[in-house]
Amino acid sequence: MKYFNYEKTAYEARIPTEALRELYNRIRQEFPDDEMIAELHIVRACMAIRDGFITLEEALIPELAEKL
C-alpha cells in the first residue's frame, strides 16, 4: 500500500529515478517496519530538495537523512 505520492514530489524536485530509488532504500532502512513513516520521510526529503533547503547529495548522506 502506498500512503504518499512521493514520486510526484521527486519529479517536481527533478530527482532522477535512480537517485530516488537510492533515497528510498536508505530511508527504508531506517524504518523497516513502518512503510507509512518511511514514505513520509521520503516526501519530506523530496520537498526539502525541491524547496532548496538541502541538495540531493546532502539527502543521500545517511547521517543527514536521519535528521530529515
Rosetta blueprint (number, residue, H / E / L):
1 M L
2 K L
3 Y L
4 F L
5 N L
6 Y H
7 E H
8 K H
9 T H
10 A H
11 Y H
12 E H
13 A L
14 R L
15 I L
16 P L
17 T H
18 E H
19 A H
20 L H
21 R H
22 E H
23 L H
24 Y H
25 N H
26 R H
27 I H
28 R H
29 Q H
30 E H
31 F L
32 P L
33 D L
34 D L
35 E H
36 M H
37 I H
38 A H
39 E H
40 L H
41 H H
42 I H
43 V H
44 R H
45 A H
46 C H
47 M H
48 A H
49 I H
50 R H
51 D L
52 G L
53 F L
54 I L
55 T L
56 L H
57 E H
58 E H
59 A H
60 L L
61 I L
62 P H
63 E H
64 L H
65 A H
66 E L
67 K L
68 L L
